[in-house]
């Protein structure tokens, strides 16, 4: 099997060797074993079921949760010469019949099916008549009720084991902490499956967290280093998505909105543009992104706090799937915490679920306020040790300063208590700084003992203090009182002066970026010599034209990394082209002559 697997890896996928545990996973599943695979986005999960499906007799059935992305997944396989198709509600009766006939005739290697479609009686009866190589359950974390992408229909996928006990199953996800892993195994009857847990680390992603000051300006400053690059901007609400997308377009950024409140056709059209074109920025709620295969997303920006570390990791993982440098940028404020806690509190979930969600939110807030290596904190949540000092996050690149905040904390906590634990941070800061606002005077808070005792700190510094007190669990936002701050039981030792506190210092405001600064996430212009850069641009233009003609995403033809390698190597013939990673036999047959012609034209020019 090993020789055959390597041959297919090289000739079909154009890769000289397996990465990480891919070889072991392929061998295990090809041999008939069940597997639970945890591998970071961009780590090569898909290959772990695609190759076994081609090596085993029959067709691999892939359960994929998003209909909109199946077409791209199937097209990517067809570009490689793999016989692939999908079954979902977008197909008309005639096309559906053709796919079913091809399946029963043994003419398919892979069939992608939505879980809802798979579970209907007609589809189950069809699979009973087909020769099945394996079942692959993609985005398997959707089975977990504690996960951030719970899909009820995933719970019913136990039928695969019950109905076809001898067919191997492989469940795959990029996001699952230890409890979620256990639940996936239990819910899918995979307790006896072999587990393959790869490192969650994405070393090419640079993590950066900033405190909200002027949200629009901060985002524009960040995007100034990513002009003409593909990226995703996540926002909390649909209204905020629409507003941000319009504002970005006004500045010349090719930005599109995406959220569940949009017309379905418009939403699908925007997603298609993002996948097929270069330099499009998608502004979206978390409704967008699961299963996105676009490899050249150079940044993911969060302008509001996500709900959990798992959600944050999953969303940031959509950047840099090609292994090239990418940025994960997050801005947040105390108002985000209040909004999310209100959302959780008003939800229909039971109290146990709400407590879990609040705990995950607190953990993410702690991550944001941490002064240690971001990568170490992030990986630690998934049970993976990291030595820290990654050299590729804000805390490592610009170590934050800290100061003794014990007295400031006592002032803040005392002011919250004396004002009745009924007000948000803004009002309490007005009391501390001696701002005689109408509201302060209305409640007589200018006569409190804490009036004007905090004039030594400015408004920005006090907001940082309150944010860090909430992150430390010394204050909590009362969602029933619109985010009013109240003391927790753990605040008593601080109030009594028995527990010292250290706070991270607020960084100085940086001058606004003017023009384009060199982006670490776009090193092509810097790394390529002039001749290679000209070849790369010509190849990209050719790829864009070819993709439009075929109505497919550009990356299913060739990834940027492959075009870069071609531009640097400047091959003279098909044999030399075949030595470049990412180019299999089918792609050489389809595109070899056109690629070589582009290189010749560049030399003539």
C-alpha positions as CSV (number, residue, x, y, z in Angstrom):
1,X,0.0,0.0,0.0
2,X,2.8,2.4,0.9
3,X,4.3,2.4,-2.6
4,X,0.9,2.9,-4.3
5,X,0.0,5.7,-1.8
6,X,3.2,7.5,-2.6
7,X,2.7,7.1,-6.3
8,X,-0.8,8.6,-6.1
9,X,0.5,11.4,-3.8
10,X,3.2,12.3,-6.4
11,X,1.4,11.8,-9.6
12,X,-2.1,13.0,-8.7
13,X,-1.5,15.6,-6.0
14,X,2.0,16.6,-7.0
15,X,3.5,16.2,-3.5
16,X,6.9,14.5,-3.1
17,X,6.2,13.2,0.4
18,X,3.6,13.0,3.2
19,X,3.5,15.6,6.0
20,X,3.3,14.8,9.7
21,X,1.0,11.9,10.4
22,X,-0.6,11.8,7.0
23,X,1.2,8.6,6.0
24,X,0.1,6.8,9.2
25,X,-3.5,8.0,8.9
26,X,-3.7,7.0,5.2
27,X,-2.3,3.5,6.0
28,X,-4.7,3.0,8.9
29,X,-7.9,4.0,7.1
30,X,-6.9,2.2,3.9
31,X,-6.4,-0.9,6.0
32,X,-10.0,-0.6,7.2
33,X,-9.5,1.1,10.5
34,X,-11.6,3.9,12.0
35,X,-9.9,7.2,12.8
36,X,-10.5,10.5,14.6
37,X,-8.1,13.1,13.1
38,X,-7.4,16.5,14.7
39,X,-5.2,18.6,12.4
40,X,-4.9,22.4,12.1
41,X,-6.5,24.1,9.1
42,X,-4.1,23.9,6.2
43,X,-2.4,20.9,7.7
44,X,-3.6,18.5,5.0
45,X,-6.7,16.9,6.5
46,X,-8.5,16.3,3.2
47,X,-5.7,14.1,1.9
48,X,-6.3,11.8,4.8
49,X,-9.6,10.6,3.3
50,X,-9.1,11.4,-0.3
51,X,-6.1,9.0,-0.8
52,X,-7.7,6.1,1.1
53,X,-10.9,6.5,-1.0
54,X,-8.8,6.2,-4.1
55,X,-6.8,3.2,-2.7
56,X,-9.8,1.2,-1.5
57,X,-12.4,-0.4,-3.7
58,X,-15.5,1.7,-4.1
59,X,-16.4,5.3,-3.5
60,X,-15.5,7.5,-0.5
61,X,-18.6,9.2,0.9
62,X,-17.7,12.6,2.4
63,X,-20.2,14.3,4.8
64,X,-19.7,18.0,4.4
65,X,-21.9,20.5,6.3
66,X,-21.9,23.4,3.7
67,X,-23.6,22.9,0.4
68,X,-22.1,26.1,-1.0
69,X,-18.6,24.8,-0.7
70,X,-19.1,21.3,-2.1
71,X,-18.9,22.5,-5.7
72,X,-15.4,24.0,-5.1
73,X,-14.2,20.9,-3.3
74,X,-15.4,18.7,-6.1
75,X,-13.9,21.0,-8.8
76,X,-10.6,20.9,-7.0
77,X,-10.6,17.1,-7.2
78,X,-11.6,17.1,-10.8
79,X,-8.7,19.4,-11.6
80,X,-6.5,16.7,-10.2
81,X,-8.1,14.0,-12.3
82,X,-10.0,12.5,-9.4
83,X,-13.5,11.3,-10.2
84,X,-15.6,13.4,-7.8
85,X,-19.2,14.6,-7.5
86,X,-21.7,15.9,-5.0
87,X,-25.3,15.3,-4.1
88,X,-27.3,18.2,-2.6
89,X,-30.5,20.2,-3.1
90,X,-28.9,22.5,-5.7
91,X,-29.0,19.8,-8.4
92,X,-31.9,19.3,-10.7
93,X,-33.4,15.8,-11.1
94,X,-31.5,15.0,-14.3
95,X,-28.1,15.8,-12.8
96,X,-28.9,14.0,-9.6
97,X,-29.8,10.9,-11.6
98,X,-26.5,11.1,-13.5
99,X,-24.5,11.2,-10.2
100,X,-26.5,8.3,-8.8
101,X,-25.9,6.2,-11.9
102,X,-22.2,7.0,-11.8
103,X,-22.0,6.0,-8.2
104,X,-23.7,2.7,-8.8
105,X,-21.5,2.0,-11.8
106,X,-18.4,2.5,-9.8
107,X,-17.3,5.6,-11.7
108,X,-16.7,7.8,-8.7
109,X,-13.8,8.0,-6.2
110,X,-15.4,10.6,-4.0
111,X,-19.0,11.7,-3.4
112,X,-19.7,14.8,-1.2
113,X,-23.1,14.7,0.6
114,X,-24.7,17.2,3.0
115,X,-25.7,15.5,6.3
116,X,-29.4,16.3,5.7
117,X,-29.3,14.7,2.3
118,X,-27.4,11.6,3.5
119,X,-29.9,10.9,6.3
120,X,-33.0,10.8,4.0
121,X,-34.3,7.3,3.2
122,X,-33.8,7.6,-0.5
123,X,-30.1,8.4,-0.1
124,X,-29.6,5.7,2.4
125,X,-31.2,3.2,0.1
126,X,-28.9,4.4,-2.7
127,X,-25.8,3.8,-0.6
128,X,-27.1,0.3,0.3
129,X,-26.7,-0.5,-3.5
130,X,-23.3,1.1,-3.9
131,X,-19.8,-0.1,-3.2
132,X,-18.6,2.2,-0.4
133,X,-14.8,2.6,0.3
134,X,-15.2,4.7,3.5
135,X,-17.2,7.4,5.2
136,X,-15.4,10.7,6.0
137,X,-17.1,13.1,8.4
138,X,-15.7,16.5,7.9
139,X,-16.0,19.3,10.5
140,X,-16.7,16.6,13.1
141,X,-16.8,19.2,15.9
142,X,-20.3,20.0,14.7
143,X,-21.5,16.9,16.6
144,X,-20.6,18.5,19.9
145,X,-23.4,20.4,21.8
146,X,-20.6,22.3,23.6
147,X,-18.9,23.2,20.3
148,X,-19.2,26.6,18.6
149,X,-20.7,25.1,15.4
150,X,-23.2,22.6,16.7
151,X,-25.3,21.0,13.9
152,X,-28.2,18.8,15.2
153,X,-28.1,16.5,12.1
154,X,-24.6,15.5,12.9
155,X,-25.9,13.6,16.0
156,X,-27.7,11.2,13.6
157,X,-24.6,10.1,11.8
158,X,-24.3,7.2,14.2
159,X,-26.4,5.5,11.5
160,X,-23.2,5.0,9.5
161,X,-21.8,2.6,12.0
162,X,-25.1,0.9,12.7
163,X,-26.0,0.4,9.0
164,X,-22.5,-0.3,7.6
165,X,-20.4,-1.6,10.5
166,X,-17.6,-3.0,8.3
167,X,-16.9,0.2,6.4
168,X,-14.1,2.4,7.9
169,X,-15.0,5.9,9.1
170,X,-12.7,8.9,9.5
171,X,-13.9,11.9,11.4
172,X,-11.9,15.1,11.0
173,X,-11.7,18.5,12.6
174,X,-9.3,21.4,13.2
175,X,-10.9,22.6,16.4
176,X,-11.6,20.4,19.4
177,X,-10.4,20.6,23.0
178,X,-10.2,17.5,25.1
179,X,-13.9,17.4,26.2
180,X,-15.1,18.0,22.7
181,X,-12.8,15.2,21.4
182,X,-14.4,12.8,23.9
183,X,-17.9,13.9,22.8
184,X,-17.1,13.4,19.1
185,X,-15.9,9.9,19.8
186,X,-18.9,9.1,21.9
187,X,-21.5,10.6,19.7
188,X,-20.2,9.0,16.5
189,X,-19.4,5.6,18.1
190,X,-15.7,6.1,17.6
191,X,-14.5,5.3,21.1
192,X,-12.4,2.5,19.7
193,X,-11.1,4.5,16.7
194,X,-7.4,5.4,16.6
195,X,-6.9,9.1,17.4
196,X,-4.4,11.2,15.5
197,X,-3.8,14.5,17.2
198,X,-1.4,16.8,15.4
199,X,0.0,20.0,16.7
200,X,-2.5,22.9,16.8
201,X,0.3,25.4,16.1
202,X,0.1,27.5,13.0
203,X,3.6,29.1,13.1
204,X,3.0,31.2,10.0
205,X,0.2,33.2,11.7
206,X,1.1,36.3,13.6
207,X,-1.4,37.0,16.5
208,X,-2.0,40.5,17.6
209,X,-4.6,41.9,20.0
210,X,-5.4,45.6,20.5
211,X,-7.8,47.4,22.8
212,X,-10.6,49.3,21.0
213,X,-10.0,53.0,20.8
214,X,-11.3,54.2,17.5
215,X,-12.4,50.9,15.9
216,X,-12.8,52.1,12.3
217,X,-9.4,53.9,12.3
218,X,-7.7,50.9,13.9
219,X,-9.1,48.6,11.3
220,X,-8.1,50.9,8.5
221,X,-4.6,51.2,9.9
222,X,-4.3,47.4,10.0
223,X,-5.7,47.0,6.5
224,X,-3.2,49.6,5.1
225,X,-0.6,46.9,5.2
226,X,-2.8,44.5,3.3
227,X,-3.8,46.4,0.2
228,X,-5.0,44.2,-2.7
229,X,-4.9,41.1,-0.5
230,X,-7.7,38.6,0.3
231,X,-8.9,38.6,3.9
232,X,-11.8,38.2,6.2
233,X,-13.1,40.8,8.7
234,X,-15.4,39.3,11.4
235,X,-18.0,41.5,13.1
236,X,-20.5,40.8,15.8
237,X,-23.8,41.8,14.2
238,X,-25.4,41.9,10.7
239,X,-25.8,45.7,10.9
240,X,-22.2,46.2,11.8
241,X,-21.2,44.0,8.9
242,X,-23.2,46.1,6.4
243,X,-21.8,49.3,7.8
244,X,-18.2,48.2,7.8
245,X,-18.3,46.8,4.3
246,X,-19.7,50.1,3.0
247,X,-17.1,52.1,4.9
248,X,-14.3,50.0,3.5
249,X,-15.6,50.3,0.0
250,X,-15.5,54.1,0.4
251,X,-11.8,53.9,1.1
252,X,-11.2,51.9,-2.1
253,X,-11.1,48.4,-0.5
254,X,-13.0,45.7,-2.5
255,X,-15.1,44.7,0.5
256,X,-18.3,42.5,0.4
257,X,-20.8,41.8,3.2
258,X,-21.9,38.3,4.3
259,X,-24.5,37.4,6.9
260,X,-27.5,35.2,7.4
261,X,-29.9,38.2,7.0
262,X,-28.9,38.7,3.3
263,X,-30.8,37.4,0.3
264,X,-29.5,33.9,-0.3
265,X,-28.5,34.6,-3.9
266,X,-26.6,37.8,-3.0
267,X,-24.8,36.0,-0.2
268,X,-23.8,33.1,-2.5
269,X,-22.6,35.6,-5.1
270,X,-20.4,37.4,-2.6
271,X,-18.9,34.1,-1.4
272,X,-18.2,33.1,-5.0
273,X,-16.4,36.4,-5.7
274,X,-14.3,36.0,-2.6
275,X,-13.3,32.4,-3.6
276,X,-12.7,33.1,-7.2
277,X,-11.0,36.5,-7.2
278,X,-7.8,38.0,-5.7
279,X,-7.9,40.9,-3.3
280,X,-11.5,40.6,-2.1
281,X,-12.1,41.3,1.6
282,X,-15.2,39.6,3.1
283,X,-16.8,41.4,6.0
284,X,-18.9,38.8,7.8
285,X,-20.5,37.4,10.9
286,X,-19.4,33.9,12.0
287,X,-22.0,32.6,9.5
288,X,-19.2,32.7,7.0
289,X,-16.1,30.5,6.8
290,X,-16.5,26.9,7.8
291,X,-14.7,24.8,5.3
292,X,-13.3,27.7,3.3
293,X,-10.5,26.2,1.3
294,X,-9.1,29.5,-0.1
295,X,-5.3,29.1,0.6
296,X,-4.2,32.7,0.1
297,X,-6.3,34.5,2.8
298,X,-3.6,36.8,4.1
299,X,-5.4,38.1,7.2
300,X,-8.3,37.5,9.5
301,X,-9.4,40.5,11.5
302,X,-11.9,40.5,14.4
303,X,-13.4,43.9,15.1
304,X,-15.4,42.5,18.0
305,X,-14.6,39.8,20.5
306,X,-15.5,36.2,19.5
307,X,-17.5,34.0,21.8
308,X,-14.7,31.5,22.7
309,X,-11.1,30.5,22.1
310,X,-12.3,27.6,19.9
311,X,-14.3,30.0,17.7
312,X,-11.3,32.4,17.6
313,X,-8.9,29.6,16.7
314,X,-11.2,28.2,14.0
315,X,-11.8,31.7,12.4
316,X,-8.1,32.8,12.5
317,X,-7.2,29.4,11.1
318,X,-8.7,30.5,7.8
319,X,-5.7,32.7,7.2
320,X,-2.5,31.4,5.7
321,X,-3.6,27.9,4.6
322,X,-0.8,28.0,2.1
323,X,1.8,28.2,4.8
324,X,2.9,31.7,3.8
325,X,2.9,34.5,6.5
326,X,-0.5,35.7,7.6
327,X,-2.0,37.9,10.3
328,X,-4.7,37.4,12.9
329,X,-5.7,40.7,14.3
330,X,-8.3,41.2,17.1
331,X,-9.7,44.4,18.6
332,X,-12.0,44.3,21.7
333,X,-13.4,46.3,24.5
334,X,-15.4,45.9,27.7
335,X,-18.5,46.6,25.7
336,X,-17.9,43.4,23.7
337,X,-17.9,41.4,26.9
338,X,-21.2,42.9,28.0
339,X,-22.8,42.3,24.6
340,X,-21.7,38.7,24.5
341,X,-22.8,38.0,28.1
342,X,-26.2,39.4,27.3
343,X,-26.4,37.2,24.2
344,X,-25.5,34.1,26.2
345,X,-27.9,35.1,29.1
346,X,-30.8,35.6,26.7
347,X,-30.3,32.4,24.8
348,X,-32.6,29.4,25.1
349,X,-29.8,27.0,26.3
350,X,-30.0,25.4,29.7
351,X,-28.1,26.8,32.7
352,X,-25.3,24.3,32.3
353,X,-24.6,25.3,28.7
354,X,-24.8,29.0,29.7
355,X,-22.2,28.5,32.5
356,X,-19.9,26.7,30.0
357,X,-20.2,29.5,27.4
358,X,-19.6,32.2,30.0
359,X,-16.5,30.2,31.2
360,X,-15.2,30.1,27.6
361,X,-15.8,33.8,27.2
362,X,-13.9,34.5,30.4
363,X,-11.0,32.3,29.1
364,X,-10.9,34.3,25.8
365,X,-10.9,37.6,27.8
366,X,-8.0,36.2,29.8
367,X,-6.1,35.4,26.6
368,X,-6.6,38.9,25.3
369,X,-5.3,40.5,28.5
370,X,-2.4,38.1,28.9
371,X,1.1,39.4,28.9
372,X,2.7,36.1,28.0
373,X,3.2,34.5,24.5
374,X,-0.1,34.4,22.7
375,X,0.8,31.1,21.0
376,X,1.6,29.5,24.4
377,X,-1.8,30.6,25.8
378,X,-3.7,29.6,22.7
379,X,-2.2,26.1,22.4
380,X,-2.5,25.6,26.2
381,X,-6.3,25.8,25.8
382,X,-6.1,22.7,23.6
383,X,-3.8,20.8,26.0
384,X,-0.7,21.4,23.9
385,X,2.4,22.6,25.7
386,X,4.5,25.3,24.1
387,X,7.7,26.8,25.4
388,X,6.5,30.4,24.6
389,X,8.7,33.1,23.1
390,X,7.3,32.2,19.7
391,X,8.7,35.4,18.1
392,X,5.5,35.8,16.1
393,X,2.9,37.5,18.3
394,X,2.6,41.0,19.7
395,X,3.5,40.0,23.2
396,X,6.8,38.4,22.0
397,X,7.6,41.0,19.5
398,X,6.7,44.0,21.7
399,X,6.7,42.7,25.3
400,X,4.1,44.6,27.3
401,X,5.2,46.7,30.3
402,X,3.4,46.2,33.6
403,X,2.8,48.4,36.6
404,X,1.7,47.9,40.2
405,X,-2.0,48.3,40.0
406,X,-2.9,47.4,43.6
407,X,-4.0,50.9,44.7
408,X,-5.8,51.6,41.4
409,X,-7.7,48.3,41.7
410,X,-8.7,49.2,45.3
411,X,-10.0,52.6,44.2
412,X,-11.9,51.0,41.3
413,X,-13.5,48.3,43.3
414,X,-14.4,50.7,46.1
415,X,-16.0,53.1,43.7
416,X,-18.1,50.3,42.1
417,X,-19.3,49.3,45.6
418,X,-20.0,52.8,46.9
419,X,-22.0,53.7,43.8
420,X,-24.3,50.8,44.4
421,X,-22.9,48.2,41.8
422,X,-25.5,49.6,39.4
423,X,-23.4,51.3,36.7
424,X,-21.1,50.5,33.9
425,X,-17.4,51.4,33.7
426,X,-18.0,54.8,32.0
427,X,-20.0,56.2,34.9
428,X,-17.7,54.8,37.5
429,X,-14.7,56.4,35.7
430,X,-16.5,59.8,35.7
431,X,-16.7,59.5,39.5
432,X,-13.1,58.5,39.9
433,X,-11.9,61.3,37.7
434,X,-14.2,63.9,39.1
435,X,-16.2,64.5,36.0
436,X,-19.3,66.3,37.1
437,X,-21.6,64.9,34.5
438,X,-25.4,65.4,34.7
439,X,-25.8,61.7,35.6
440,X,-23.1,61.9,38.3
441,X,-24.9,64.9,39.8
442,X,-28.3,63.3,39.4
443,X,-27.3,60.4,41.7
444,X,-25.3,62.6,44.1
445,X,-22.1,60.6,43.2
446,X,-20.0,63.8,43.4
447,X,-20.5,63.5,47.2
448,X,-19.1,59.9,47.4
449,X,-15.8,59.3,49.2
450,X,-14.4,58.0,45.9
451,X,-15.2,61.2,44.1
452,X,-12.1,62.5,42.2
453,X,-9.7,60.0,43.9
454,X,-8.5,58.7,40.5
455,X,-7.6,61.9,38.7
456,X,-4.0,60.6,38.3
457,X,-5.1,58.2,35.6
458,X,-6.7,59.3,32.3
459,X,-9.9,57.8,30.9
460,X,-8.0,55.3,28.7
461,X,-5.9,54.0,31.6
462,X,-9.0,53.5,33.8
463,X,-10.8,51.6,31.0
464,X,-7.7,49.3,30.9
465,X,-7.9,48.8,34.7
466,X,-11.6,47.9,34.6
467,X,-11.1,45.6,31.6
468,X,-8.3,43.8,33.4
469,X,-10.3,43.5,36.6
470,X,-13.1,41.8,34.7
471,X,-10.6,39.5,33.0
472,X,-9.1,38.6,36.4
473,X,-12.6,37.7,37.7
474,X,-12.6,40.5,40.3
475,X,-15.5,42.3,38.6
476,X,-18.4,40.9,36.5
477,X,-20.8,42.6,34.2
478,X,-24.5,42.2,35.3
479,X,-26.2,41.5,32.0
480,X,-29.7,42.1,33.5
481,X,-28.6,45.6,34.4
482,X,-27.2,46.4,30.9
483,X,-23.6,45.6,31.9
484,X,-23.5,47.2,35.3
485,X,-20.3,46.2,37.1
486,X,-20.5,44.3,40.4
487,X,-17.9,42.8,42.8
488,X,-17.2,39.1,42.9
489,X,-16.3,37.1,46.0
490,X,-12.6,37.1,45.0
491,X,-12.4,40.9,45.1
492,X,-12.5,41.1,49.0
493,X,-8.7,40.4,49.5
494,X,-7.8,43.1,47.0
495,X,-10.1,45.6,48.7
496,X,-8.5,44.8,52.0
497,X,-5.0,45.3,50.6
498,X,-4.1,41.6,51.1
499,X,-3.6,40.8,47.4
500,X,-1.3,42.8,45.2
501,X,-2.1,43.3,41.5
502,X,-0.1,44.0,38.4
503,X,-1.6,45.4,35.3
504,X,-0.3,45.6,31.7
505,X,0.5,49.1,30.6
506,X,-1.6,50.6,27.8
507,X,0.6,51.1,24.7
508,X,1.1,54.6,23.5
509,X,-1.1,55.6,20.6
510,X,0.8,55.2,17.3
511,X,0.5,57.7,14.5
512,X,-1.9,56.7,11.8
513,X,-0.4,54.7,9.0
514,X,0.0,56.8,5.8
515,X,0.0,54.8,2.6
516,X,1.1,51.3,2.4
517,X,3.6,50.0,4.9
518,X,5.4,46.7,4.1
519,X,3.2,43.8,5.1
520,X,4.8,40.8,6.6
521,X,2.0,38.8,5.2
522,X,2.8,39.7,1.6
523,X,6.5,38.9,1.1
524,X,6.3,38.0,-2.6
525,X,7.4,41.4,-3.9
526,X,10.3,41.5,-1.3
527,X,11.4,37.9,-1.7
528,X,11.3,37.4,-5.5
529,X,14.0,38.8,-7.8
530,X,12.7,41.1,-10.5
531,X,12.6,38.5,-13.3
532,X,10.8,35.9,-11.0
533,X,8.4,38.6,-9.9
534,X,7.5,39.4,-13.5
535,X,6.9,35.7,-14.2
536,X,4.8,35.3,-11.0
537,X,2.5,38.2,-12.0
538,X,2.1,36.9,-15.5
539,X,1.2,33.4,-14.2
540,X,-1.3,35.0,-11.8
541,X,-2.9,36.9,-14.6
542,X,-3.1,33.8,-16.7
543,X,-4.6,31.8,-13.8
544,X,-7.2,34.5,-13.2
545,X,-8.3,34.4,-16.8
546,X,-8.4,30.6,-16.9
547,X,-10.4,30.5,-13.7
548,X,-13.0,32.9,-15.0
549,X,-13.3,30.9,-18.2
550,X,-14.0,27.7,-16.2
551,X,-16.0,29.5,-13.5
552,X,-13.9,28.0,-10.7
553,X,-11.8,29.6,-7.9
554,X,-8.3,30.5,-9.0
555,X,-6.7,28.4,-6.3
556,X,-8.1,25.1,-7.6
557,X,-6.0,25.6,-10.7
558,X,-2.7,26.4,-8.9
559,X,-2.0,27.8,-5.4
560,X,0.0,31.0,-5.1
561,X,2.8,28.9,-3.6
562,X,3.0,26.7,-6.7
563,X,3.0,29.8,-9.0
564,X,5.8,31.2,-6.9
565,X,7.8,28.0,-7.2
566,X,7.3,28.0,-11.0
567,X,8.4,31.6,-11.2
568,X,11.5,31.0,-9.3
569,X,12.5,27.7,-11.1
570,X,11.5,28.9,-14.6
571,X,11.2,25.3,-16.0
572,X,11.9,24.7,-19.7
573,X,9.8,21.6,-20.2
574,X,7.2,19.3,-18.7
575,X,9.8,17.2,-16.9
576,X,11.1,20.2,-15.1
577,X,7.6,21.4,-14.4
578,X,6.7,18.0,-12.8
579,X,9.4,18.4,-10.2
580,X,7.6,21.4,-8.7
581,X,5.4,20.5,-5.6
582,X,1.7,20.8,-6.3
583,X,1.8,19.8,-9.9
584,X,0.5,16.4,-10.7
585,X,0.2,14.5,-14.0
586,X,-3.3,15.8,-14.8
587,X,-2.4,19.4,-14.2
588,X,0.7,19.1,-16.4
589,X,-1.5,17.6,-19.2
590,X,-4.1,20.4,-18.8
591,X,-2.0,23.4,-18.2
592,X,1.7,22.5,-18.8
593,X,1.9,24.0,-22.3
594,X,0.1,27.2,-21.2
595,X,2.3,27.7,-18.2
596,X,5.5,27.2,-20.2
597,X,4.2,29.6,-22.8
598,X,3.7,32.3,-20.1
599,X,7.3,31.9,-19.1
600,X,8.5,32.2,-22.7
601,X,6.4,35.3,-23.2
602,X,8.0,36.9,-20.1
603,X,11.5,36.3,-21.5
604,X,10.5,37.8,-24.8
605,X,9.0,40.8,-23.1
